[in-house]
Amino acid sequence: MSFMDGLEDKIRKGADKIIRKGETALRIERLKMDVTELKKKREDLFAAIGRHVYDLYAKDMIVPDEVREKCHEIKIFQSQLDEKWMEINQMKKEGV
């Protein structure tokens, strides 16, 4: 094997290693994107469950006490949000 053959072999092996690392990095990024998407879907389901439980609370249906307390907190926050929006809308009307 000549010097050039050895050099060519080393370059080919180095290029193969770089390609494998690039493919691995790409696969990792795709997996990270999948994880992010799955987490979002999970959070959406948690939110849907929460909305359903809150709807039960609002209809005065059976809800465990600890959940009822959290629903009451949500109701208070919603009232505060409504007040803030009313204030914002009033300021917009007045041109402030």
Contacts in CASP RR format, 6 or more apart in sequence:
PFRMAT RR
TARGET T0000
AUTHOR 0000-0000-0000
METHOD contacts of the structure
MODEL  1
MSFMDGLEDKIRKGADKIIRKGETALRIERLKMDVTELKKKREDLFAAIG
RHVYDLYAKDMIVPDEVREKCHEIKIFQSQLDEKWMEINQMKKEGV
1 9 0 8 1.000
53 63 0 8 1.000
53 67 0 8 1.000
53 71 0 8 1.000
54 71 0 8 1.000
54 74 0 8 1.000
56 62 0 8 1.000
56 63 0 8 1.000
57 63 0 8 1.000
57 67 0 8 1.000
57 68 0 8 1.000
57 71 0 8 1.000
58 71 0 8 1.000
63 71 0 8 1.000
END
